[in-house]
Amino acid sequence: MKVINVTNLENGVLNLERTDRHIREAEFRRMYQHFAVDADDIVMASSGNSYSKTTVVRKQDLPLVMNTSVIRFKPGKSTEYGYLWSFLNSWIFKDQIDLMITGGAQPNFGPYHLKREFVPFPPLPEQRAIAGALGDVDALLGVLTQLIAKKRDLKQAAMQQLLTGKKRLPGFKGNWETKRLGDVATFFSGGTPSTAVADYYSGDIPWINSGDLNQAYIREVTGRIAKQGLENSAAKMIEPNTLLIALYGATSGVTAVSKIKAAINQAVLAMIPHRDDTTFLYFKLVFLRDWLITTYTQGGQPNLSGDIIKSIELLMPPPKEQTAIAEVLSDMDAELAALEQRLAKTRDLKQGMMRELLTGRTRLV
């Protein structure tokens, strides 16, 4: 029998591929029957940084035994299953646990704490109505999440076909050319003003570091330097729509397009194409990031340099075809962004509904 722990609780279902511990059925019957779980049990992490994360046990997951880092919940006769699920995933539950929790670096809670929890408890028909309303929002969240995953897969497939020339857009023919990046673009990196001079910072110039490149299109950053900091350091200004590549550390090889006028530090390489389409090169470098890291870096902390980037040779279509490919992929990005924004708004809507319905502030008709 598989033994589950907190690492198995993932996105509302159990990920049993993470299970590496088993016990024999005879051992279970002799010592561990009280740790068994049934189909539709709600199981929750009761220790570690992911405490209070909840998951539902499915029939196909059985037979299972939980270890002491997991707690199971079964609704009583006067409790609607969906209402219990909503309460256990609410801020009302977690706020009470946070006030009682023990363990410092490794937080833990157990039955003692749960018995001291207060539950907003409407009559059973109202519980069902609340669970139904919140369940409808959950269903919408599930549909949006699946749609986003599908759109991401479609975009990845399109990149694989269009950025390699395996598939050509209508109206384009002819061979692609191999180009060295150093021959088709101008490159420069920036710098960091001295941290010993307070007046160099907190100015009105946005200052981009490698961590900001986790945004595909950079529209806002938290870093700021003053004009004095720019003038007294190697930091350099970039114009909107400049292609940026992270050079060091965990973000090495991450590529983004800045949509703002800003300064960059030494961990960011700016790339300004002479003729080639900036957005096409952005998608091309995003697609090739894993290859880039594997080919040009070694050791546990990957690092790149301007010379390495300049030496890279890429198979490139003519500029007009680059622009057409970039437009197709940009449209897919825009569709994904709209769906992700809708998903975020729906999550906020659900939180607002839980805040109202689980406290009785708003009553359903």
SEKEDREN-933861 format. One line per field, with one value per residue (C-alpha): y, z, x; residue in three letters. Coordinates in steps of 0.5 Angstrom, whole numbers, m for minus. Last residue first. Layout:
<nupas>
yy = (Y_...)
zz = (Z_...)
xx = (X_...)
rest = (ala_...)
</nupas>
This chain:
<nupas>
yy = (68_67_71_76_78_70_69_64_67_74_72_66_71_75_70_67_74_74_67_69_76_72_67_73_76_69_68_75_74_67_71_76_71_67_74_75_68_70_77_74_69_75_80_74_73_80_80_74_67_66_60_62_62_64_68_75_71_68_75_78_73_67_64_58_56_49_48_49_54_55_48_47_54_56_49_51_58_56_58_64_66_65_68_75_74_75_80_84_83_83_89_92_88_92_87_89_85_85_82_89_93_96_103_105_107_102_96_92_86_79_74_69_66_66_67_62_66_71_74_76_78_84_86_93_95_102_105_103_107_105_103_104_109_116_119_114_114_122_121_117_110_106_98_96_95_96_95_89_84_77_79_74_79_83_78_80_88_93_101_105_112_117_117_112_111_115_120_114_113_107_103_105_105_99_97_96_91_93_89_92_87_83_81_79_75_70_69_62_64_61_58_61_61_65_66_62_61_56_50_46_53_52_58_56_49_49_56_53_47_51_56_50_47_54_54_47_49_56_52_47_53_57_50_49_56_56_49_53_58_54_50_57_57_50_50_56_53_46_50_54_47_45_51_56_54_59_54_56_52_50_42_44_46_40_35_37_43_44_49_47_54_56_49_52_54_57_64_61_56_61_65_59_57_64_65_59_53_49_53_51_44_43_47_42_36_39_38_36_28_29_31_27_30_27_30_29_30_24_19_17_10_9_4_7_13_11_12_19_23_30_35_41_45_47_47_48_51_44_41_39_38_37_31_31_24_23_16_13_14_9_12_8_2_3_m3_m10_m9_m4_m9_m15_m10_m9_m2_3_9_13_16_22_19_19_26_27_32_39_42_38_34_28_32_33_25_19_12_7_0)
zz = (m4_m2_4_4_10_12_14_8_3_3_4_0_m6_m6_m6_m12_m15_m14_m17_m23_m24_m24_m29_m34_m34_m36_m41_m44_m43_m47_m53_m53_m53_m59_m63_m61_m64_m71_m71_m70_m76_m81_m78_m79_m86_m88_m85_m89_m85_m80_m78_m72_m71_m64_m63_m61_m55_m53_m53_m49_m44_m41_m34_m31_m24_m23_m27_m35_m40_m47_m50_m45_m43_m50_m52_m46_m49_m56_m56_m52_m57_m63_m60_m58_m65_m68_m64_m66_m73_m77_m80_m75_m69_m62_m57_m49_m45_m37_m31_m32_m30_m35_m35_m37_m43_m43_m47_m45_m49_m45_m46_m40_m42_m35_m30_m25_m25_m30_m37_m38_m45_m47_m53_m54_m55_m51_m51_m47_m42_m39_m33_m32_m27_m25_m30_m28_m21_m22_m26_m20_m20_m19_m19_m18_m25_m30_m37_m39_m44_m43_m35_m32_m35_m29_m25_m29_m27_m30_m27_m28_m28_m23_m17_m11_m12_m13_m8_m3_m5_m2_m6_m12_m19_m22_m29_m36_m42_m50_m56_m63_m68_m75_m75_m67_m68_m73_m79_m82_m88_m90_m96_m101_m100_m97_m99_m94_m87_m88_m83_m82_m82_m75_m72_m75_m73_m66_m65_m67_m63_m57_m58_m59_m52_m49_m51_m49_m42_m42_m44_m38_m33_m36_m35_m28_m26_m29_m25_m19_m20_m21_m14_m11_m12_m11_m4_m2_m4_m1_6_5_5_11_16_16_20_20_23_30_30_37_35_29_34_38_32_29_27_25_22_21_22_28_30_33_30_34_30_23_24_26_19_15_17_15_10_6_3_9_9_1_2_8_4_m2_3_6_14_18_17_18_13_13_14_13_16_13_16_20_14_10_8_1_m3_m7_m12_m17_m12_m12_m5_m5_m4_1_3_10_11_5_9_13_17_17_10_8_6_4_4_m3_m3_3_7_12_18_23_20_21_26_25_19_15_17_13_7_6_7_1_1_m6_m7_m12_m18_m13_m15_m11_m13_m11_m15_m11_m5_m6_m3_4_5_2_4_m2_0)
xx = (m64_m56_m54_m49_m45_m46_m39_m38_m42_m38_m31_m32_m35_m29_m24_m28_m28_m21_m20_m24_m20_m14_m17_m19_m12_m9_m14_m12_m5_m6_m9_m4_2_m2_m3_5_6_3_6_13_12_10_15_21_18_19_26_28_29_34_38_42_49_51_58_55_52_58_62_56_57_54_53_50_51_51_57_58_55_55_51_47_45_44_40_35_34_33_25_26_32_28_22_26_29_22_20_26_25_32_35_41_38_39_41_42_45_43_47_51_45_40_37_30_25_19_17_23_23_25_30_32_39_41_36_39_45_48_47_40_38_34_31_30_22_23_30_35_40_46_49_57_56_57_52_47_47_47_41_37_36_30_29_21_20_14_12_17_15_16_17_22_27_26_30_36_36_32_33_27_30_26_31_31_38_45_43_45_52_55_51_55_51_51_52_50_51_52_50_49_46_47_54_55_48_52_47_45_41_34_32_26_19_14_7_3_7_12_13_19_23_26_22_15_15_17_14_8_8_10_4_m1_2_1_m6_m8_m5_m9_m16_m15_m14_m20_m24_m22_m23_m30_m31_m29_m34_m39_m37_m37_m45_m46_m43_m46_m53_m51_m49_m56_m60_m56_m57_m51_m45_m39_m34_m29_m23_m21_m22_m17_m11_m11_m13_m6_m1_6_10_18_22_18_14_7_1_m5_m6_m4_m9_m15_m12_m12_m20_m23_m18_m22_m19_m22_m29_m30_m28_m33_m38_m38_m39_m45_m45_m50_m49_m41_m36_m30_m23_m16_m10_m3_4_3_3_m3_m4_m7_m11_m14_m12_m17_m23_m20_m18_m19_m13_m12_m6_m6_1_5_11_12_7_m1_m2_m9_m13_m21_m24_m27_m25_m22_m16_m13_m9_m13_m11_m4_m1_m3_m8_m3_3_m1_m2_5_8_10_14_17_11_12_9_2_1_m6_m11_m13_m7_m1_m2_3_9_5_6_2_4_3_0)
rest = (val_leu_arg_thr_arg_gly_thr_leu_leu_glu_arg_met_met_gly_gln_lys_leu_asp_arg_thr_lys_ala_leu_arg_gln_glu_leu_ala_ala_leu_glu_ala_asp_met_asp_ser_leu_val_glu_ala_ile_ala_thr_gln_glu_lys_pro_pro_pro_met_leu_leu_glu_ile_ser_lys_ile_ile_asp_gly_ser_leu_asn_pro_gln_gly_gly_gln_thr_tyr_thr_thr_ile_leu_trp_asp_arg_leu_phe_val_leu_lys_phe_tyr_leu_phe_thr_thr_asp_asp_arg_his_pro_ile_met_ala_leu_val_ala_gln_asn_ile_ala_ala_lys_ile_lys_ser_val_ala_thr_val_gly_ser_thr_ala_gly_tyr_leu_ala_ile_leu_leu_thr_asn_pro_glu_ile_met_lys_ala_ala_ser_asn_glu_leu_gly_gln_lys_ala_ile_arg_gly_thr_val_glu_arg_ile_tyr_ala_gln_asn_leu_asp_gly_ser_asn_ile_trp_pro_ile_asp_gly_ser_tyr_tyr_asp_ala_val_ala_thr_ser_pro_thr_gly_gly_ser_phe_phe_thr_ala_val_asp_gly_leu_arg_lys_thr_glu_trp_asn_gly_lys_phe_gly_pro_leu_arg_lys_lys_gly_thr_leu_leu_gln_gln_met_ala_ala_gln_lys_leu_asp_arg_lys_lys_ala_ile_leu_gln_thr_leu_val_gly_leu_leu_ala_asp_val_asp_gly_leu_ala_gly_ala_ile_ala_arg_gln_glu_pro_leu_pro_pro_phe_pro_val_phe_glu_arg_lys_leu_his_tyr_pro_gly_phe_asn_pro_gln_ala_gly_gly_thr_ile_met_leu_asp_ile_gln_asp_lys_phe_ile_trp_ser_asn_leu_phe_ser_trp_leu_tyr_gly_tyr_glu_thr_ser_lys_gly_pro_lys_phe_arg_ile_val_ser_thr_asn_met_val_leu_pro_leu_asp_gln_lys_arg_val_val_thr_thr_lys_ser_tyr_ser_asn_gly_ser_ser_ala_met_val_ile_asp_asp_ala_asp_val_ala_phe_his_gln_tyr_met_arg_arg_phe_glu_ala_glu_arg_ile_his_arg_asp_thr_arg_glu_leu_asn_leu_val_gly_asn_glu_leu_asn_thr_val_asn_ile_val_lys_met)
</nupas>
